[in-house]
């Protein structure tokens, strides 16, 4: 099967990511407790092809999304390493902004762009208070097909203006925001991971189908391999089976340290997926490059953030595998 061609963007002018102060009207300030499993959008069941490999091993599969053992699926793709010449000729690297006067410090003190040409801000939060904002749901259960991983809602905490995904000797943390499903959009996540050289706990940022019982498509716009977190990848799992036309794009050599604060993003349109880091476009995939018979993502999707152990080694105590300062979602103008 023909592997998707990877088209590297040569300019970031369309992104225009100049950071601005966050508007209260669009900013999610809710501090309500996470909804119970009965009120959350339950996760999609995967296709028959993947059921035996990635099905959950818990008694209540509706309590969490049947998310994937992402690294195991990626073997079906081809890894492509962008060359230095593929870097865009125009780069926009926003600097962190100080918190507004009188405001509590949030995360690393940075903020999301409120005005981006071609996009309209539809949701944002910097995780105030001590519980998940309204519309967020913490996972419980074993990721399908991943016997070394396990999600526990107690491994998701909010404190000091950050979302924290923890790992213990037996479980990790994962969340989904289900109150703003969009077909196409731009998603930004400001995050970092811990330095864990002896562990294989991946951090991931994913777009996952909002409808129950639906998979694929799936857009992984950030995935590291745990450990020292010195590189990451982005990938697309298109329809109808999640494999055809799939590609894995390795991170650029610059800004690839996942233990430092970075803003990871994806712009999803009817014809392209454009991957960004700190406002700089580093790679993209076009619908025209997919193999015949594959289906470009064109259904409502939700943002998912998760840590997932894909190795037998377990932490000796509680560690903070992923720290998220803020997320922002945008719709296409017009």
C-alpha positions as CSV (number, residue, x, y, z in Angstrom):
1,X,0.0,0.0,0.0
2,X,1.4,3.4,-0.9
3,X,2.6,5.3,2.2
4,X,1.3,8.9,2.6
5,X,3.7,11.5,1.2
6,X,4.8,14.0,3.8
7,X,4.7,17.6,2.6
8,X,6.7,20.0,4.8
9,X,5.3,23.5,5.2
10,X,7.7,26.3,4.1
11,X,6.0,29.2,5.9
12,X,4.2,29.9,9.1
13,X,2.8,33.2,8.1
14,X,-0.7,31.9,8.0
15,X,-0.4,30.8,11.6
16,X,0.4,34.3,12.9
17,X,0.8,33.0,16.5
18,X,1.4,36.2,18.3
19,X,0.5,35.5,21.9
20,X,-2.1,37.8,23.5
21,X,-3.9,38.1,26.8
22,X,-6.9,35.8,27.3
23,X,-10.4,37.2,27.1
24,X,-12.6,36.3,30.0
25,X,-15.6,35.7,27.8
26,X,-14.0,32.8,26.0
27,X,-11.9,31.6,28.8
28,X,-13.1,28.5,30.7
29,X,-13.0,29.4,34.4
30,X,-15.1,26.5,35.7
31,X,-13.7,24.5,38.6
32,X,-16.5,21.9,38.8
33,X,-15.6,18.4,39.7
34,X,-14.9,16.0,36.8
35,X,-18.2,14.3,35.7
36,X,-18.9,10.8,36.6
37,X,-18.5,8.0,34.1
38,X,-22.2,8.0,33.5
39,X,-22.2,11.6,32.3
40,X,-19.0,11.5,30.3
41,X,-18.9,10.8,26.6
42,X,-17.8,7.2,26.6
43,X,-15.0,6.2,24.3
44,X,-15.3,4.7,20.9
45,X,-15.1,1.0,20.2
46,X,-12.5,0.3,17.6
47,X,-13.0,-1.6,14.4
48,X,-13.1,-5.4,14.3
49,X,-9.5,-5.5,13.0
50,X,-8.2,-4.0,16.2
51,X,-10.7,-5.4,18.7
52,X,-8.6,-8.4,19.6
53,X,-5.4,-6.4,19.8
54,X,-6.6,-3.3,21.6
55,X,-9.8,-4.2,23.4
56,X,-10.0,-3.2,27.1
57,X,-9.6,-5.7,29.9
58,X,-11.9,-4.2,32.4
59,X,-15.5,-4.8,33.3
60,X,-16.8,-1.3,32.4
61,X,-15.5,-0.3,29.0
62,X,-17.9,2.6,28.8
63,X,-16.0,4.3,31.6
64,X,-13.0,5.3,29.4
65,X,-12.1,5.6,25.8
66,X,-10.6,2.6,24.2
67,X,-7.5,4.4,23.3
68,X,-4.7,2.8,21.6
69,X,-1.3,1.4,22.3
70,X,0.0,4.1,20.0
71,X,3.5,2.9,19.7
72,X,2.4,-0.6,18.7
73,X,0.3,0.7,15.9
74,X,3.0,3.0,14.6
75,X,4.9,0.0,13.2
76,X,2.5,0.1,10.3
77,X,3.8,3.5,9.1
78,X,7.0,4.7,7.8
79,X,9.1,7.1,9.9
80,X,10.3,10.2,8.2
81,X,12.9,12.5,9.7
82,X,12.6,16.1,8.4
83,X,15.8,17.5,7.2
84,X,17.0,21.0,8.4
85,X,16.1,22.4,5.0
86,X,12.5,21.5,5.6
87,X,12.2,24.1,8.3
88,X,9.9,27.0,7.3
89,X,11.5,30.2,6.0
90,X,9.3,32.2,8.3
91,X,9.2,31.2,11.9
92,X,7.1,32.7,14.7
93,X,8.3,31.8,18.2
94,X,6.2,33.5,20.8
95,X,7.8,34.2,24.1
96,X,6.1,33.5,27.4
97,X,4.0,36.4,28.8
98,X,3.9,37.3,32.4
99,X,0.5,36.8,34.1
100,X,-1.7,39.8,34.2
101,X,-1.2,42.1,37.2
102,X,-2.9,40.7,40.3
103,X,-3.6,37.3,38.6
104,X,-2.4,34.0,40.1
105,X,0.5,32.4,38.3
106,X,-0.5,29.7,35.9
107,X,1.8,27.1,34.5
108,X,4.9,28.7,33.1
109,X,3.3,32.2,32.9
110,X,2.5,31.9,29.2
111,X,-0.8,32.4,27.4
112,X,-2.5,31.4,24.2
113,X,-3.1,33.5,21.1
114,X,-6.5,35.1,21.1
115,X,-6.3,36.4,17.5
116,X,-5.0,34.1,14.8
117,X,-5.7,34.9,11.1
118,X,-8.1,32.3,9.7
119,X,-9.1,31.0,13.1
120,X,-11.6,31.8,15.8
121,X,-11.0,30.9,19.5
122,X,-13.8,28.6,20.7
123,X,-12.4,27.3,24.0
124,X,-9.5,27.9,26.4
125,X,-8.6,27.0,29.9
126,X,-5.5,27.3,32.2
127,X,-6.9,24.9,34.7
128,X,-7.8,27.1,37.7
129,X,-8.8,25.8,41.0
130,X,-8.3,22.2,42.3
131,X,-10.5,20.1,40.0
132,X,-11.0,19.5,36.3
133,X,-12.9,22.2,34.5
134,X,-16.4,21.4,33.3
135,X,-16.4,19.1,30.2
136,X,-13.2,17.3,31.1
137,X,-13.2,13.6,32.0
138,X,-10.5,11.5,33.7
139,X,-10.0,7.9,32.4
140,X,-10.2,4.7,34.3
141,X,-9.1,1.2,33.1
142,X,-6.5,-0.5,31.0
143,X,-5.7,0.9,27.5
144,X,-6.8,-1.6,24.9
145,X,-4.1,-4.1,24.0
146,X,-1.6,-2.5,26.4
147,X,-1.1,-4.8,29.5
148,X,1.7,-2.6,30.9
149,X,-0.6,0.5,31.0
150,X,-3.5,1.3,33.3
151,X,-5.5,4.6,33.8
152,X,-6.8,5.7,37.2
153,X,-8.8,8.9,37.6
154,X,-6.9,9.6,40.9
155,X,-3.8,10.1,38.8
156,X,-5.3,13.3,37.3
157,X,-4.9,16.4,39.5
158,X,-5.3,20.1,39.1
159,X,-3.2,22.5,41.2
160,X,-1.3,25.8,40.9
161,X,-2.8,26.5,37.5
162,X,-1.7,23.2,35.9
163,X,-3.3,19.9,34.9
164,X,-1.1,17.1,36.2
165,X,-1.1,13.6,34.8
166,X,0.6,11.3,37.4
167,X,2.0,7.8,37.3
168,X,2.2,5.4,40.2
169,X,3.6,1.9,40.4
170,X,0.3,0.6,38.9
171,X,-1.4,3.4,36.9
172,X,-1.2,6.5,34.8
173,X,-3.5,9.5,34.1
174,X,-5.5,10.5,31.0
175,X,-8.2,13.0,30.2
176,X,-10.5,14.0,27.4
177,X,-12.3,17.3,26.8
178,X,-15.7,16.5,25.3
179,X,-17.7,19.8,25.5
180,X,-16.4,21.3,22.2
181,X,-16.4,18.7,19.5
182,X,-15.3,20.2,16.2
183,X,-14.9,19.1,12.6
184,X,-11.7,20.8,11.6
185,X,-10.0,23.2,13.9
186,X,-6.7,24.3,15.4
187,X,-5.6,22.9,18.8
188,X,-2.8,24.1,21.0
189,X,-1.4,22.5,24.2
190,X,1.2,24.0,26.4
191,X,2.9,21.2,28.2
192,X,6.1,19.4,29.4
193,X,7.0,16.0,30.6
194,X,9.3,14.7,33.4
195,X,12.7,13.3,32.7
196,X,12.3,9.5,33.3
197,X,15.3,7.8,31.7
198,X,14.4,4.3,33.1
199,X,10.7,4.3,32.1
200,X,8.7,4.0,28.9
201,X,5.7,6.2,29.8
202,X,4.6,8.0,26.7
203,X,2.9,11.4,26.7
204,X,0.4,12.0,24.0
205,X,-1.9,14.7,22.6
206,X,-4.6,13.3,20.3
207,X,-7.7,14.2,18.4
208,X,-10.2,11.3,18.9
209,X,-13.7,10.8,17.4
210,X,-16.4,12.4,19.5
211,X,-19.1,9.9,18.6
212,X,-19.4,6.7,20.5
213,X,-18.4,3.5,18.7
214,X,-16.3,5.3,16.1
215,X,-12.7,4.7,15.2
216,X,-10.8,5.7,13.0
217,X,-9.9,8.5,12.3
218,X,-7.3,9.5,14.9
219,X,-4.7,12.4,14.8
220,X,-1.7,12.1,17.1
221,X,-0.1,15.5,17.0
222,X,2.3,14.8,19.8
223,X,3.7,11.5,21.1
224,X,7.0,11.0,22.8
225,X,8.5,7.7,23.9
226,X,9.0,8.5,27.5
227,X,12.4,8.2,29.0
228,X,14.5,11.3,28.4
229,X,11.8,12.7,26.1
230,X,14.3,14.0,23.6
231,X,12.2,13.5,20.5
232,X,8.5,13.1,19.6
233,X,6.4,12.2,16.5
234,X,3.1,13.0,14.9
235,X,0.9,10.6,13.0
236,X,-2.4,10.2,11.2
237,X,-4.6,7.1,11.3
238,X,-7.2,7.6,8.6
239,X,-10.2,5.5,7.7
240,X,-11.4,2.9,7.0
241,X,-9.0,0.8,9.1
242,X,-6.6,3.2,10.6
243,X,-3.6,2.0,8.7
244,X,-3.9,2.8,5.0
245,X,-2.0,5.9,4.1
246,X,-0.8,6.3,7.7
247,X,2.6,8.0,8.3
248,X,4.7,8.8,11.3
249,X,6.6,12.0,11.1
250,X,9.6,12.3,13.5
251,X,10.2,15.6,15.3
252,X,12.6,18.2,14.0
253,X,16.0,18.3,15.6
254,X,15.3,21.7,17.1
255,X,12.9,22.2,20.0
256,X,12.5,18.5,20.6
257,X,13.2,18.4,24.3
258,X,9.9,17.3,25.8
259,X,11.0,18.0,29.4
260,X,10.9,21.8,28.6
261,X,7.8,23.9,28.1
262,X,6.6,23.8,24.5
263,X,3.3,24.6,22.8
264,X,2.4,21.7,20.5
265,X,-0.3,22.2,17.9
266,X,-2.2,20.9,14.9
267,X,-4.2,22.7,12.3
268,X,-6.8,20.4,10.8
269,X,-8.5,21.5,7.6
270,X,-10.5,19.6,4.9
271,X,-7.2,19.1,3.0
272,X,-4.3,19.3,5.4
273,X,-2.9,18.5,8.8
274,X,-0.3,21.0,9.8
275,X,1.9,20.3,12.9
276,X,3.3,23.2,14.9
277,X,5.7,23.7,17.9
278,X,5.9,27.0,19.6
279,X,4.1,28.7,16.7
280,X,6.5,27.2,14.1
281,X,5.2,24.9,11.4
282,X,7.4,21.9,11.3
283,X,5.5,19.4,9.1
284,X,2.2,18.7,7.3
285,X,0.3,16.0,5.5
286,X,-2.2,16.6,2.7
287,X,-5.3,14.6,1.9
288,X,-4.1,14.3,-1.7
289,X,-1.1,12.4,-0.6
290,X,-3.0,9.6,1.0
291,X,-3.3,6.3,-0.8
292,X,-6.4,5.4,-2.7
293,X,-9.4,4.3,-0.6
294,X,-8.4,6.0,2.6
295,X,-10.6,8.5,4.2
296,X,-9.5,12.0,5.4
297,X,-10.7,12.9,9.0
298,X,-14.0,14.7,8.5
299,X,-16.1,14.1,11.6
300,X,-16.3,15.8,15.0
301,X,-13.3,15.2,17.2
302,X,-12.3,15.8,20.8
303,X,-9.0,16.7,22.4
304,X,-7.4,13.9,24.4
305,X,-4.3,14.1,26.7
306,X,-2.8,11.0,28.2
307,X,0.2,9.3,29.7
308,X,0.5,5.6,29.0
309,X,3.1,3.0,30.1
310,X,4.3,0.9,27.2
311,X,7.0,-0.9,29.1
312,X,7.2,-3.4,32.0
313,X,9.2,-1.0,34.2
314,X,7.1,0.9,36.8
315,X,7.9,4.0,38.8
316,X,8.9,3.4,42.4
317,X,6.6,6.1,43.6
318,X,4.3,8.8,42.3
319,X,5.7,11.0,39.6
320,X,4.3,13.8,37.5
321,X,4.7,12.5,33.9
322,X,2.8,15.3,32.1
323,X,2.2,18.9,33.2
324,X,-0.2,21.1,31.1
325,X,-0.4,24.8,31.6
326,X,-3.2,25.5,29.2
327,X,-5.1,24.3,26.1
328,X,-6.9,26.3,23.4
329,X,-9.2,25.3,20.6
330,X,-10.1,27.3,17.5
331,X,-12.6,26.9,14.6
332,X,-11.9,27.8,11.0
333,X,-13.2,31.2,10.0
334,X,-15.8,31.0,7.2
